[in-house]
Amino acid sequence: MFFKYQTDIPDGSGYEIFSPTHFACLAAVGIIMAVIAIIFIKSGKQKRNNILKAIPIFLLCMEASKWIVLFSIHQANIGMLPLHLCGLAVYDFLLTSFLPSEKARSFFGEIAVILLGPGSVFALLLPDWTFYPVWNFFNIYGYIWHELLLLYPILLLIDHRVKPRLKHLWYEAVFLAVIIPPIYIFDKINDCNYMFINWPEPGTPLSFFAAKVGTPGYLLPYAAMAFIVMALIYIPFEISAHIQKSARKSIS
């Protein structure tokens, strides 16, 4: 049962969202994140650098392990490619940790904080892998993967490597403008739905938009909703920056 893929999982083997089992998994995620964060806070500059470099490398190893398992159980398929935001995050993290330019690292780091980290929160709260038993490779994989997607931007903020400001919203706009067109073409050619830009998923706000304006018309309100959410995420950082600026003025 541990390495069984979703098509081989008997009905009723999983667990409900917001069930005691789900909360226990989230608690385990929280404990591990807290331990790593404490180690990070107590570490010096070099060790912090090593931790921030280790996380995307570990994610790449996880991706490789996923495909090794999928091929070994004869379940490798086009739907498991890392083309959702959660899958693409590892490449953003690699650029954030390894690019030589501080400005470039800040650019991709802010994308991690504003776009990729918050997305992992929703994935952990509303996981789409709960049809798996708890003690299953893909269930454990889902939690560890999204835990690290959330932890990495938190560590960037702890280390003050990223200072998000609303005027930087164009960072995310450029990132999405670059990745969405080729993924849309890939979706159309292969009848996939990466980034949910080929058809709306039932039961989501996207299906509501599609009911009102059709497909692909729903992509416009989808884009507007995404930018509104990102702008809202920026608000606490704007407030914090304003408070710090006021404090500096009062001291001077």
Short mmCIF file of the C-alpha atoms (twelve columns), coordinates in Angstrom:
data_MODEL
# 
_entry.id   MODEL 
# 
loop_
_atom_site.group_PDB 
_atom_site.id 
_atom_site.type_symbol 
_atom_site.label_atom_id 
_atom_site.label_alt_id 
_atom_site.label_comp_id 
_atom_site.label_asym_id 
_atom_site.label_seq_id 
_atom_site.Cartn_x 
_atom_site.Cartn_y 
_atom_site.Cartn_z 
_atom_site.pdbx_PDB_model_num 
ATOM 1   C CA . MET A 1   0.000   0.000  0.000   1 
ATOM 2   C CA . PHE A 2   2.909   2.353  0.686   1 
ATOM 3   C CA . PHE A 3   3.904   2.807  -2.976  1 
ATOM 4   C CA . LYS A 4   0.456   2.399  -4.541  1 
ATOM 5   C CA . TYR A 5   -0.628  5.124  -6.960  1 
ATOM 6   C CA . GLN A 6   -4.041  6.780  -6.818  1 
ATOM 7   C CA . THR A 7   -5.555  4.500  -9.456  1 
ATOM 8   C CA . ASP A 8   -4.724  1.454  -7.306  1 
ATOM 9   C CA . ILE A 9   -5.965  2.849  -3.995  1 
ATOM 10  C CA . PRO A 10  -9.210  1.201  -2.793  1 
ATOM 11  C CA . ASP A 11  -12.094 3.560  -2.052  1 
ATOM 12  C CA . GLY A 12  -12.228 4.661  1.553   1 
ATOM 13  C CA . SER A 13  -8.507  4.249  2.163   1 
ATOM 14  C CA . GLY A 14  -7.864  7.941  2.678   1 
ATOM 15  C CA . TYR A 15  -9.063  10.525 5.175   1 
ATOM 16  C CA . GLU A 16  -11.213 13.651 5.251   1 
ATOM 17  C CA . ILE A 17  -9.944  17.223 5.071   1 
ATOM 18  C CA . PHE A 18  -10.032 18.849 8.533   1 
ATOM 19  C CA . SER A 19  -10.324 15.439 10.144  1 
ATOM 20  C CA . PRO A 20  -8.177  14.454 13.160  1 
ATOM 21  C CA . THR A 21  -5.833  12.682 10.734  1 
ATOM 22  C CA . HIS A 22  -5.446  15.815 8.616   1 
ATOM 23  C CA . PHE A 23  -4.804  17.954 11.698  1 
ATOM 24  C CA . ALA A 24  -2.233  15.431 12.936  1 
ATOM 25  C CA . CYS A 25  -0.397  15.671 9.603   1 
ATOM 26  C CA . LEU A 26  -0.471  19.478 9.788   1 
ATOM 27  C CA . ALA A 27  0.831   19.331 13.368  1 
ATOM 28  C CA . ALA A 28  3.737   17.151 12.250  1 
ATOM 29  C CA . VAL A 29  4.468   19.635 9.463   1 
ATOM 30  C CA . GLY A 30  4.373   22.524 11.937  1 
ATOM 31  C CA . ILE A 31  6.752   20.830 14.381  1 
ATOM 32  C CA . ILE A 32  9.317   20.040 11.690  1 
ATOM 33  C CA . MET A 33  9.120   23.583 10.318  1 
ATOM 34  C CA . ALA A 34  9.557   25.056 13.802  1 
ATOM 35  C CA . VAL A 35  12.614  22.895 14.504  1 
ATOM 36  C CA . ILE A 36  14.292  23.884 11.219  1 
ATOM 37  C CA . ALA A 37  13.394  27.561 11.764  1 
ATOM 38  C CA . ILE A 38  14.922  27.514 15.266  1 
ATOM 39  C CA . ILE A 39  18.102  25.902 13.927  1 
ATOM 40  C CA . PHE A 40  18.189  28.547 11.193  1 
ATOM 41  C CA . ILE A 41  17.725  31.435 13.639  1 
ATOM 42  C CA . LYS A 42  20.554  30.160 15.842  1 
ATOM 43  C CA . SER A 43  22.888  29.619 12.897  1 
ATOM 44  C CA . GLY A 44  25.570  31.896 11.537  1 
ATOM 45  C CA . LYS A 45  25.618  33.385 8.051   1 
ATOM 46  C CA . GLN A 46  27.397  30.467 6.363   1 
ATOM 47  C CA . LYS A 47  25.145  27.822 7.876   1 
ATOM 48  C CA . ARG A 48  22.081  29.855 6.903   1 
ATOM 49  C CA . ASN A 49  23.383  29.992 3.341   1 
ATOM 50  C CA . ASN A 50  23.878  26.231 3.391   1 
ATOM 51  C CA . ILE A 51  20.334  25.619 4.652   1 
ATOM 52  C CA . LEU A 52  18.824  27.869 1.982   1 
ATOM 53  C CA . LYS A 53  20.825  26.057 -0.692  1 
ATOM 54  C CA . ALA A 54  20.030  22.620 0.721   1 
ATOM 55  C CA . ILE A 55  16.247  23.071 0.549   1 
ATOM 56  C CA . PRO A 56  15.908  23.430 -3.258  1 
ATOM 57  C CA . ILE A 57  18.486  20.686 -3.796  1 
ATOM 58  C CA . PHE A 58  16.485  18.419 -1.491  1 
ATOM 59  C CA . LEU A 59  13.318  19.310 -3.430  1 
ATOM 60  C CA . LEU A 60  15.036  18.305 -6.674  1 
ATOM 61  C CA . CYS A 61  15.973  14.985 -5.069  1 
ATOM 62  C CA . MET A 62  12.357  14.560 -4.008  1 
ATOM 63  C CA . GLU A 63  11.201  15.184 -7.577  1 
ATOM 64  C CA . ALA A 64  13.670  12.595 -8.836  1 
ATOM 65  C CA . SER A 65  12.514  10.092 -6.204  1 
ATOM 66  C CA . LYS A 66  8.906   10.632 -7.262  1 
ATOM 67  C CA . TRP A 67  9.702   9.705  -10.835 1 
ATOM 68  C CA . ILE A 68  11.768  6.712  -9.780  1 
ATOM 69  C CA . VAL A 69  8.761   5.440  -7.823  1 
ATOM 70  C CA . LEU A 70  6.329   6.228  -10.659 1 
ATOM 71  C CA . PHE A 71  8.440   4.375  -13.226 1 
ATOM 72  C CA . SER A 72  9.043   1.455  -10.877 1 
ATOM 73  C CA . ILE A 73  5.293   0.940  -10.369 1 
ATOM 74  C CA . HIS A 74  4.544   1.648  -14.062 1 
ATOM 75  C CA . GLN A 75  2.526   4.785  -13.316 1 
ATOM 76  C CA . ALA A 76  4.673   7.515  -14.884 1 
ATOM 77  C CA . ASN A 77  2.331   9.870  -16.702 1 
ATOM 78  C CA . ILE A 78  2.185   13.345 -18.181 1 
ATOM 79  C CA . GLY A 79  -0.078  14.546 -15.383 1 
ATOM 80  C CA . MET A 80  2.730   14.282 -12.824 1 
ATOM 81  C CA . LEU A 81  5.092   16.807 -14.397 1 
ATOM 82  C CA . PRO A 82  6.184   19.735 -12.172 1 
ATOM 83  C CA . LEU A 83  4.227   22.343 -14.134 1 
ATOM 84  C CA . HIS A 84  1.886   23.649 -11.448 1 
ATOM 85  C CA . LEU A 85  3.168   26.553 -9.353  1 
ATOM 86  C CA . CYS A 86  4.020   24.137 -6.552  1 
ATOM 87  C CA . GLY A 87  6.203   22.152 -8.923  1 
ATOM 88  C CA . LEU A 88  7.859   25.181 -10.517 1 
ATOM 89  C CA . ALA A 89  8.713   26.636 -7.104  1 
ATOM 90  C CA . VAL A 90  11.875  24.547 -6.792  1 
ATOM 91  C CA . TYR A 91  13.405  26.343 -9.779  1 
ATOM 92  C CA . ASP A 92  12.579  29.740 -8.322  1 
ATOM 93  C CA . PHE A 93  14.217  28.635 -5.060  1 
ATOM 94  C CA . LEU A 94  17.330  27.473 -6.908  1 
ATOM 95  C CA . LEU A 95  17.648  30.874 -8.586  1 
ATOM 96  C CA . THR A 96  17.088  32.624 -5.258  1 
ATOM 97  C CA . SER A 97  19.822  30.620 -3.547  1 
ATOM 98  C CA . PHE A 98  22.422  30.308 -6.272  1 
ATOM 99  C CA . LEU A 99  22.297  33.351 -8.579  1 
ATOM 100 C CA . PRO A 100 25.361  35.592 -8.128  1 
ATOM 101 C CA . SER A 101 23.416  38.850 -8.412  1 
ATOM 102 C CA . GLU A 102 21.863  40.107 -5.177  1 
ATOM 103 C CA . LYS A 103 19.150  41.960 -7.125  1 
ATOM 104 C CA . ALA A 104 18.249  38.799 -9.038  1 
ATOM 105 C CA . ARG A 105 18.139  36.773 -5.806  1 
ATOM 106 C CA . SER A 106 15.869  39.417 -4.276  1 
ATOM 107 C CA . PHE A 107 13.607  39.323 -7.352  1 
ATOM 108 C CA . PHE A 108 13.065  35.571 -7.232  1 
ATOM 109 C CA . GLY A 109 13.008  35.575 -3.427  1 
ATOM 110 C CA . GLU A 110 10.098  38.006 -3.386  1 
ATOM 111 C CA . ILE A 111 8.216   35.788 -5.833  1 
ATOM 112 C CA . ALA A 112 8.772   32.930 -3.379  1 
ATOM 113 C CA . VAL A 113 7.374   34.994 -0.496  1 
ATOM 114 C CA . ILE A 114 4.364   36.550 -2.237  1 
ATOM 115 C CA . LEU A 115 3.326   33.923 -4.770  1 
ATOM 116 C CA . LEU A 116 4.745   30.493 -3.992  1 
ATOM 117 C CA . GLY A 117 4.696   30.354 -0.193  1 
ATOM 118 C CA . PRO A 118 1.049   31.425 0.190   1 
ATOM 119 C CA . GLY A 119 0.029   28.902 -2.461  1 
ATOM 120 C CA . SER A 120 1.528   26.113 -0.370  1 
ATOM 121 C CA . VAL A 121 -0.588  27.233 2.612   1 
ATOM 122 C CA . PHE A 122 -3.749  26.583 0.617   1 
ATOM 123 C CA . ALA A 123 -2.363  23.246 -0.551  1 
ATOM 124 C CA . LEU A 124 -1.686  22.138 3.030   1 
ATOM 125 C CA . LEU A 125 -5.072  23.310 4.290   1 
ATOM 126 C CA . LEU A 126 -6.955  21.842 1.318   1 
ATOM 127 C CA . PRO A 127 -4.784  18.943 0.129   1 
ATOM 128 C CA . ASP A 128 -5.923  17.106 -2.991  1 
ATOM 129 C CA . TRP A 129 -4.098  13.906 -2.013  1 
ATOM 130 C CA . THR A 130 -6.217  12.807 0.970   1 
ATOM 131 C CA . PHE A 131 -7.587  9.826  -0.950  1 
ATOM 132 C CA . TYR A 132 -4.235  8.204  -0.131  1 
ATOM 133 C CA . PRO A 133 -3.727  6.462  3.214   1 
ATOM 134 C CA . VAL A 134 -1.556  8.396  5.655   1 
ATOM 135 C CA . TRP A 135 1.268   5.865  5.384   1 
ATOM 136 C CA . ASN A 136 1.646   6.208  1.623   1 
ATOM 137 C CA . PHE A 137 4.584   7.609  -0.319  1 
ATOM 138 C CA . PHE A 138 2.507   10.164 -2.232  1 
ATOM 139 C CA . ASN A 139 0.679   11.376 0.861   1 
ATOM 140 C CA . ILE A 140 3.924   11.893 2.786   1 
ATOM 141 C CA . TYR A 141 5.500   13.430 -0.313  1 
ATOM 142 C CA . GLY A 142 2.675   15.968 -0.597  1 
ATOM 143 C CA . TYR A 143 3.119   17.211 2.964   1 
ATOM 144 C CA . ILE A 144 6.927   17.369 2.889   1 
ATOM 145 C CA . TRP A 145 6.983   19.096 -0.499  1 
ATOM 146 C CA . HIS A 146 4.522   21.830 0.454   1 
ATOM 147 C CA . GLU A 147 6.043   22.184 3.912   1 
ATOM 148 C CA . LEU A 148 9.368   23.101 2.325   1 
ATOM 149 C CA . LEU A 149 7.624   25.413 -0.147  1 
ATOM 150 C CA . LEU A 150 6.278   27.329 2.835   1 
ATOM 151 C CA . LEU A 151 9.388   27.071 5.001   1 
ATOM 152 C CA . TYR A 152 11.816  28.433 2.404   1 
ATOM 153 C CA . PRO A 153 10.197  31.887 2.014   1 
ATOM 154 C CA . ILE A 154 9.756   32.104 5.785   1 
ATOM 155 C CA . LEU A 155 13.505  31.593 6.199   1 
ATOM 156 C CA . LEU A 156 14.146  34.287 3.592   1 
ATOM 157 C CA . LEU A 157 12.096  36.702 5.667   1 
ATOM 158 C CA . ILE A 158 13.797  35.664 8.905   1 
ATOM 159 C CA . ASP A 159 17.164  36.371 7.312   1 
ATOM 160 C CA . HIS A 160 15.934  39.716 5.885   1 
ATOM 161 C CA . ARG A 161 16.974  38.652 2.389   1 
ATOM 162 C CA . VAL A 162 13.664  39.793 0.975   1 
ATOM 163 C CA . LYS A 163 11.851  43.038 1.738   1 
ATOM 164 C CA . PRO A 164 8.489   42.810 -0.057  1 
ATOM 165 C CA . ARG A 165 6.870   46.057 -1.157  1 
ATOM 166 C CA . LEU A 166 3.678   46.569 -3.132  1 
ATOM 167 C CA . LYS A 167 5.575   48.497 -5.809  1 
ATOM 168 C CA . HIS A 168 7.295   45.183 -6.605  1 
ATOM 169 C CA . LEU A 169 4.047   43.511 -7.695  1 
ATOM 170 C CA . TRP A 170 5.428   43.609 -11.216 1 
ATOM 171 C CA . TYR A 171 7.924   40.915 -10.150 1 
ATOM 172 C CA . GLU A 172 5.122   38.373 -9.939  1 
ATOM 173 C CA . ALA A 173 3.500   39.773 -13.094 1 
ATOM 174 C CA . VAL A 174 6.673   39.217 -15.113 1 
ATOM 175 C CA . PHE A 175 7.177   35.741 -13.638 1 
ATOM 176 C CA . LEU A 176 3.635   34.681 -14.546 1 
ATOM 177 C CA . ALA A 177 3.829   36.318 -17.978 1 
ATOM 178 C CA . VAL A 178 6.916   34.228 -18.738 1 
ATOM 179 C CA . ILE A 179 5.707   30.835 -17.488 1 
ATOM 180 C CA . ILE A 180 1.998   30.865 -18.392 1 
ATOM 181 C CA . PRO A 181 2.101   31.049 -22.231 1 
ATOM 182 C CA . PRO A 182 4.307   27.951 -22.729 1 
ATOM 183 C CA . ILE A 183 2.322   26.029 -20.103 1 
ATOM 184 C CA . TYR A 184 -0.938  27.037 -21.816 1 
ATOM 185 C CA . ILE A 185 0.409   25.756 -25.141 1 
ATOM 186 C CA . PHE A 186 1.577   22.542 -23.458 1 
ATOM 187 C CA . ASP A 187 -1.872  22.114 -21.890 1 
ATOM 188 C CA . LYS A 188 -3.607  22.554 -25.246 1 
ATOM 189 C CA . ILE A 189 -1.330  20.143 -27.081 1 
ATOM 190 C CA . ASN A 190 -1.480  17.434 -24.428 1 
ATOM 191 C CA . ASP A 191 -4.996  18.017 -23.056 1 
ATOM 192 C CA . CYS A 192 -3.636  18.817 -19.591 1 
ATOM 193 C CA . ASN A 193 -4.701  21.444 -17.088 1 
ATOM 194 C CA . TYR A 194 -1.516  22.680 -15.442 1 
ATOM 195 C CA . MET A 195 -2.032  26.027 -13.690 1 
ATOM 196 C CA . PHE A 196 -5.783  25.449 -14.279 1 
ATOM 197 C CA . ILE A 197 -5.624  27.481 -17.493 1 
ATOM 198 C CA . ASN A 198 -7.135  24.936 -19.896 1 
ATOM 199 C CA . TRP A 199 -10.415 24.404 -18.058 1 
ATOM 200 C CA . PRO A 200 -11.808 25.399 -14.642 1 
ATOM 201 C CA . GLU A 201 -11.698 22.859 -11.845 1 
ATOM 202 C CA . PRO A 202 -15.187 22.009 -10.507 1 
ATOM 203 C CA . GLY A 203 -16.013 23.431 -7.094  1 
ATOM 204 C CA . THR A 204 -13.514 26.288 -7.346  1 
ATOM 205 C CA . PRO A 205 -14.048 30.020 -7.970  1 
ATOM 206 C CA . LEU A 206 -12.807 29.342 -11.497 1 
ATOM 207 C CA . SER A 207 -15.883 27.246 -12.252 1 
ATOM 208 C CA . PHE A 208 -18.045 30.161 -11.079 1 
ATOM 209 C CA . PHE A 209 -16.210 32.529 -13.428 1 
ATOM 210 C CA . ALA A 210 -16.557 30.048 -16.299 1 
ATOM 211 C CA . ALA A 211 -20.311 29.791 -15.691 1 
ATOM 212 C CA . LYS A 212 -20.545 33.570 -16.090 1 
ATOM 213 C CA . VAL A 213 -18.140 34.294 -18.943 1 
ATOM 214 C CA . GLY A 214 -17.327 30.871 -20.393 1 
ATOM 215 C CA . THR A 215 -14.047 29.219 -21.344 1 
ATOM 216 C CA . PRO A 216 -11.427 30.616 -21.915 1 
ATOM 217 C CA . GLY A 217 -13.117 33.837 -20.804 1 
ATOM 218 C CA . TYR A 218 -12.738 32.821 -17.148 1 
ATOM 219 C CA . LEU A 219 -8.991  33.404 -17.467 1 
ATOM 220 C CA . LEU A 220 -9.475  37.182 -17.210 1 
ATOM 221 C CA . PRO A 221 -11.232 37.154 -13.806 1 
ATOM 222 C CA . TYR A 222 -8.815  34.360 -12.799 1 
ATOM 223 C CA . ALA A 223 -5.875  36.696 -13.486 1 
ATOM 224 C CA . ALA A 224 -7.606  39.604 -11.730 1 
ATOM 225 C CA . MET A 225 -8.298  37.452 -8.664  1 
ATOM 226 C CA . ALA A 226 -4.670  36.315 -8.551  1 
ATOM 227 C CA . PHE A 227 -3.352  39.875 -8.581  1 
ATOM 228 C CA . ILE A 228 -5.852  41.045 -5.981  1 
ATOM 229 C CA . VAL A 229 -4.776  38.214 -3.663  1 
ATOM 230 C CA . MET A 230 -1.097  39.041 -4.178  1 
ATOM 231 C CA . ALA A 231 -1.769  42.731 -3.510  1 
ATOM 232 C CA . LEU A 232 -3.511  41.776 -0.260  1 
ATOM 233 C CA . ILE A 233 -0.527  39.645 0.759   1 
ATOM 234 C CA . TYR A 234 1.671   42.699 0.315   1 
ATOM 235 C CA . ILE A 235 -0.407  44.788 2.748   1 
ATOM 236 C CA . PRO A 236 1.170   43.488 6.022   1 
ATOM 237 C CA . PHE A 237 4.619   44.162 4.580   1 
ATOM 238 C CA . GLU A 238 3.573   47.679 3.598   1 
ATOM 239 C CA . ILE A 239 2.241   48.308 7.110   1 
ATOM 240 C CA . SER A 240 5.434   46.957 8.659   1 
ATOM 241 C CA . ALA A 241 7.604   49.142 6.406   1 
ATOM 242 C CA . HIS A 242 5.512   52.206 7.306   1 
ATOM 243 C CA . ILE A 243 5.841   51.485 11.042  1 
ATOM 244 C CA . GLN A 244 9.612   51.038 10.754  1 
ATOM 245 C CA . LYS A 245 9.928   54.260 8.771   1 
ATOM 246 C CA . SER A 246 7.899   56.162 11.366  1 
ATOM 247 C CA . ALA A 247 10.009  54.691 14.175  1 
ATOM 248 C CA . ARG A 248 13.230  55.802 12.492  1 
ATOM 249 C CA . LYS A 249 11.862  59.327 12.054  1 
ATOM 250 C CA . SER A 250 10.841  59.547 15.704  1 
ATOM 251 C CA . ILE A 251 14.311  58.424 16.819  1 
ATOM 252 C CA . SER A 252 16.052  60.947 14.601  1 
# 
